[in-house]
Amino acid sequence: MINNQFSQDMSPEQRHSQLVNMSDSDIDYSDIPELDQEFFKNAQLVKRKPATEAISIRVDTETLEWFRNTAKNNPEIRGYQTLINDVLRTYVAHQIGKGQN
């Protein structure tokens, strides 16, 4: 990806248009590892802790639909909200393991 492809001077509409029109080859993955089959061989979902708190967040429609469909099609998952929490818990556990807060 070309550096500074998204300028702070751009309007939200310009940023959206540029993002939507990007090809996969325009995406800079240099700061994140590729998730290959080796990663998923050892990956484990961290199950939630029993204490939860009800909140309200905004999640884009495609992401929410993915969680809903995944939970609905996998009887071992108690529900899409539990799945979202488990994914967030896994991320937090990974960050703590790396020594990041």
C-alpha positions in Angstrom: 0.0 0.0 0.0 1.2 3.5 -0.7 2.1 5.4 2.5 -0.4 8.1 3.4 -3.0 6.7 1.1 -5.6 7.9 3.7 -5.0 11.5 4.6 -6.4 13.2 7.6 -7.7 15.9 5.3 -10.0 13.5 3.5 -13.7 13.5 4.2 -15.3 10.3 5.6 -17.0 9.8 2.2 -13.6 10.1 0.4 -12.0 7.6 2.9 -14.9 5.2 2.4 -14.8 5.4 -1.3 -11.0 4.8 -1.4 -11.3 1.9 1.0 -14.1 0.2 -0.9 -12.2 0.6 -4.2 -8.9 -0.9 -2.8 -7.7 -4.2 -4.1 -6.3 -6.9 -1.8 -2.9 -6.1 -3.2 -3.2 -2.5 -1.9 -3.5 -3.7 1.7 -0.3 -3.3 3.8 0.0 -6.4 6.0 3.6 -5.7 7.1 2.6 -5.1 10.8 0.4 -8.1 11.2 1.2 -11.8 10.8 -0.6 -13.9 8.2 -3.0 -16.4 9.8 -2.0 -19.6 8.1 -3.0 -23.2 8.7 -0.1 -23.5 11.3 -1.7 -20.8 13.4 -5.1 -22.5 13.4 -3.6 -25.9 14.3 -2.7 -24.5 17.7 -5.3 -21.8 18.1 -7.7 -22.2 21.0 -10.8 -20.1 21.8 -10.6 -18.8 25.4 -14.0 -19.4 27.0 -15.7 -16.6 28.9 -15.6 -16.1 32.6 -19.1 -16.3 34.2 -19.3 -12.7 35.3 -20.6 -10.5 32.5 -21.9 -7.0 32.1 -24.6 -5.8 29.7 -23.4 -3.0 27.3 -24.5 -1.5 24.1 -22.0 -1.3 21.2 -22.3 -0.7 17.5 -21.0 -3.4 15.2 -21.1 -3.3 11.5 -23.8 -5.4 9.9 -21.6 -7.9 8.1 -19.6 -8.7 11.2 -22.7 -9.1 13.3 -24.3 -11.4 10.7 -21.2 -13.5 10.7 -21.3 -14.0 14.4 -25.1 -14.7 14.4 -24.8 -17.3 11.5 -21.7 -18.9 13.1 -23.5 -19.3 16.4 -26.7 -20.5 14.8 -24.9 -23.2 12.8 -22.8 -24.5 15.6 -24.8 -26.0 18.4 -21.8 -26.1 20.8 -21.9 -22.2 20.8 -24.4 -20.9 23.2 -25.2 -17.8 21.2 -23.7 -15.0 19.1 -23.2 -12.6 22.0 -21.3 -15.3 23.9 -19.2 -16.0 20.8 -18.4 -12.3 20.5 -17.3 -12.2 24.1 -15.2 -15.4 23.7 -13.4 -13.8 20.7 -12.7 -10.6 22.6 -11.6 -12.6 25.7 -9.2 -14.6 23.4 -7.8 -11.4 22.0 -7.3 -9.9 25.6 -5.6 -13.1 26.8 -3.3 -13.0 23.8 -2.4 -9.4 24.5 -1.8 -10.1 28.2 0.5 -13.0 27.2 2.5 -10.7 25.0 2.9 -8.3 28.0 0.7 -5.6 26.5 -2.1 -3.9 28.4 
